């Protein structure tokens, strides 16, 4: 059986792919860069040399490429052989809403929201038809609140979390064997922060731990997976504070990421 992983060339996506390969899945990987995908493929094969790994470069911020990627996966291995789908590709844009670049934010929405929606629907229909499989969307603890100075990213992850929760419940009521899960890590030690233009201090979990917890939780059918006891406590605390106080607090937390 094959697992599909988007944003698989580095960070959490690469670690998820390694974890799935270790569990016996063959892989279909995608990211924008063919060169980085091949590098990721080599790294995975060092740990799991018997796995088949296909690389299909795609820019998922382009709507048409989402459809082309889905079709390419089905054509390459047969839709009946796709068993685990991970929507991990994403980006962030940091700064005050009135000052951030609109084109970058629209690309963020296309990648973090539209691509996740399209691929969730297309692949989930396939999994349900097959009668087996797992859909894991990578959200964030940012998906449970608002994030002043990181507003577009937080809003996009709210969409991912709420969409995934709704799908999970629909399939539960339908008694479907297909599992749907949302991985919601807090700060993770990856290049995401640098790429988003933020500076993070304090404790971060490893991408390996986030990936391992996410995959294990998804296989168990957990709707929401939050790696680390600390982030679970923060998420509960934010909920208890309420929307207004949580937003006020997040402003100061996020403002520090600018190094001010």
MOVENRA-V910038 format. One record per residue. N is the residue number from 1. RES is the residue in three letters. PHI is phi in whole degrees, -180 to 180 (NA if undefined). D_CENTER is the distance of its C-alpha to the mean C-alpha in Angstrom with 2 decimals. Layout:
BEGIN
{{N/RES/PHI/D_CENTER} {N/RES/PHI/D_CENTER}}
END
This chain:
BEGIN
{{1/UNK/NA/20.75} {2/UNK/-109/17.83} {3/UNK/-112/14.11} {4/UNK/-105/12.06} {5/UNK/-130/9.16} {6/UNK/-93/8.05} {7/UNK/59/8.10} {8/UNK/-95/10.08} {9/UNK/-83/12.96} {10/UNK/-164/12.29} {11/UNK/60/10.69} {12/UNK/-61/8.06} {13/UNK/-60/7.55} {14/UNK/-64/11.32} {15/UNK/-68/11.82} {16/UNK/-63/9.90} {17/UNK/-61/12.13} {18/UNK/-61/15.07} {19/UNK/-63/14.69} {20/UNK/-67/14.67} {21/UNK/-62/17.54} {22/UNK/-65/19.36} {23/UNK/-93/19.26} {24/UNK/101/20.95} {25/UNK/-81/18.45} {26/UNK/-78/19.21} {27/UNK/-128/16.37} {28/UNK/-121/15.49} {29/UNK/-111/13.53} {30/UNK/-140/12.85} {31/UNK/-167/12.73} {32/UNK/-74/15.51} {33/UNK/-95/17.85} {34/UNK/-61/19.85} {35/UNK/-62/21.33} {36/UNK/-71/18.21} {37/UNK/-64/16.98} {38/UNK/-66/20.43} {39/UNK/-65/20.33} {40/UNK/-64/17.15} {41/UNK/-58/18.95} {42/UNK/-63/22.00} {43/UNK/-64/20.34} {44/UNK/-68/18.94} {45/UNK/-66/22.37} {46/UNK/-64/24.13} {47/UNK/-90/22.65} {48/UNK/-132/22.64} {49/UNK/-66/25.41} {50/UNK/-91/25.97} {51/UNK/-84/22.66} {52/UNK/-91/22.49} {53/UNK/-130/19.74} {54/UNK/-103/19.55} {55/UNK/-115/18.14} {56/UNK/-126/17.76} {57/UNK/-62/17.21} {58/UNK/-161/15.95} {59/UNK/-99/15.28} {60/UNK/-75/12.83} {61/UNK/-76/13.99} {62/UNK/-101/17.16} {63/UNK/-55/17.35} {64/UNK/-62/19.82} {65/UNK/-71/17.78} {66/UNK/-63/15.13} {67/UNK/-66/18.17} {68/UNK/-64/19.67} {69/UNK/-65/16.71} {70/UNK/-59/16.77} {71/UNK/-61/20.54} {72/UNK/-65/20.52} {73/UNK/-63/18.51} {74/UNK/-64/20.97} {75/UNK/-69/23.88} {76/UNK/-72/23.07} {77/UNK/-125/22.75} {78/UNK/87/23.74} {79/UNK/-59/21.57} {80/UNK/-69/23.18} {81/UNK/-101/21.73} {82/UNK/-92/18.01} {83/UNK/-126/16.95} {84/UNK/-144/13.29} {85/UNK/-124/10.44} {86/UNK/-121/6.80} {87/UNK/-92/4.86} {88/UNK/-112/2.84} {89/UNK/-57/5.81} {90/UNK/-171/6.79} {91/UNK/-151/10.00} {92/UNK/-131/12.37} {93/UNK/-132/16.07} {94/UNK/-103/18.37} {95/UNK/141/21.86} {96/UNK/-65/24.13} {97/UNK/-58/23.38} {98/UNK/-75/26.85} {99/UNK/-114/26.41} {100/UNK/-72/22.98} {101/UNK/-73/22.96} {102/UNK/-64/22.56} {103/UNK/-61/21.61} {104/UNK/-65/18.67} {105/UNK/-68/17.55} {106/UNK/-67/18.02} {107/UNK/-64/15.94} {108/UNK/-58/13.12} {109/UNK/-63/13.68} {110/UNK/-62/13.89} {111/UNK/-83/10.60} {112/UNK/-77/8.42} {113/UNK/-113/10.63} {114/UNK/-63/12.94} {115/UNK/-63/11.01} {116/UNK/-62/8.54} {117/UNK/-64/11.93} {118/UNK/-61/13.85} {119/UNK/-69/11.93} {120/UNK/-60/11.44} {121/UNK/-66/15.16} {122/UNK/-65/16.42} {123/UNK/-72/14.90} {124/UNK/-66/15.49} {125/UNK/-58/19.04} {126/UNK/-67/19.46} {127/UNK/-62/18.31} {128/UNK/-64/20.59} {129/UNK/-63/23.37} {130/UNK/-70/23.08} {131/UNK/82/23.28} {132/UNK/-163/20.68} {133/UNK/125/17.09} {134/UNK/-136/13.66} {135/UNK/-113/10.70} {136/UNK/-122/7.54} {137/UNK/-98/4.90} {138/UNK/-92/2.37} {139/UNK/-98/5.25} {140/UNK/-175/7.95} {141/UNK/-63/11.63} {142/UNK/-62/12.30} {143/UNK/-75/11.55} {144/UNK/-105/14.84} {145/UNK/-156/17.12} {146/UNK/-108/18.15} {147/UNK/-136/18.12} {148/UNK/-54/21.28} {149/UNK/75/21.11} {150/UNK/-139/17.31} {151/UNK/-61/17.75} {152/UNK/-66/15.70} {153/UNK/-64/12.45} {154/UNK/-58/13.24} {155/UNK/-62/14.34} {156/UNK/-66/11.31} {157/UNK/-74/9.17} {158/UNK/-59/12.29} {159/UNK/-62/12.03} {160/UNK/-62/8.64} {161/UNK/-64/10.15} {162/UNK/-68/13.53} {163/UNK/-61/12.83} {164/UNK/-65/11.21} {165/UNK/-59/14.14} {166/UNK/-65/16.59} {167/UNK/-63/15.65} {168/UNK/-54/15.83} {169/UNK/-69/19.23} {170/UNK/-59/20.50} {171/UNK/-72/20.06} {172/UNK/-63/21.56} {173/UNK/-67/24.55} {174/UNK/-84/24.91} {175/UNK/56/25.06} {176/UNK/-78/22.60} {177/UNK/-77/21.78} {178/UNK/-75/18.25} {179/UNK/-100/15.69} {180/UNK/-130/12.74} {181/UNK/-142/10.50} {182/UNK/-124/7.93} {183/UNK/-85/6.93} {184/UNK/-127/8.32} {185/UNK/-79/9.60} {186/UNK/-88/12.30} {187/UNK/-60/13.44} {188/UNK/-124/12.36} {189/UNK/-78/14.81} {190/UNK/-138/13.26} {191/UNK/-79/14.48} {192/UNK/-56/12.03} {193/UNK/-62/14.88} {194/UNK/-63/17.51} {195/UNK/-66/15.82} {196/UNK/-89/15.45} {197/UNK/82/19.05} {198/UNK/-120/18.90} {199/UNK/-116/20.80} {200/UNK/-112/19.59} {201/UNK/-115/22.27} {202/UNK/95/22.33} {203/UNK/-76/20.53} {204/UNK/-126/17.04} {205/UNK/-84/15.63} {206/UNK/-78/15.04} {207/UNK/-62/11.89} {208/UNK/-62/13.79} {209/UNK/-66/14.21} {210/UNK/-58/10.66} {211/UNK/-65/9.92} {212/UNK/-62/13.24} {213/UNK/-63/13.03} {214/UNK/-64/9.80} {215/UNK/-65/11.49} {216/UNK/-62/14.80} {217/UNK/-65/13.89} {218/UNK/-64/12.41} {219/UNK/-65/15.58} {220/UNK/-85/17.66} {221/UNK/84/16.41} {222/UNK/-70/15.26} {223/UNK/-70/13.90} {224/UNK/-125/12.35} {225/UNK/-122/11.75} {226/UNK/-116/12.58} {227/UNK/-69/13.46} {228/UNK/91/16.88} {229/UNK/-64/19.92} {230/UNK/-60/20.14} {231/UNK/-71/16.96} {232/UNK/-61/17.97} {233/UNK/-66/21.30} {234/UNK/-62/20.07} {235/UNK/-65/18.09} {236/UNK/-64/21.25} {237/UNK/-61/23.44} {238/UNK/-63/21.69} {239/UNK/-65/22.19} {240/UNK/-69/25.80} {241/UNK/-66/26.49} {242/UNK/93/25.80} {243/UNK/-60/24.19} {244/UNK/-66/26.84} {245/UNK/-65/27.23} {246/UNK/-63/23.54} {247/UNK/-66/23.21} {248/UNK/-60/26.30} {249/UNK/-63/25.07} {250/UNK/-64/21.71} {251/UNK/-58/23.78} {252/UNK/-71/25.53} {253/UNK/-64/22.53} {254/UNK/-71/20.71} {255/UNK/-60/24.08} {256/UNK/-64/24.47} {257/UNK/-70/21.53} {258/UNK/-86/23.88} {259/UNK/80/26.27} {260/UNK/-93/28.85}}
END
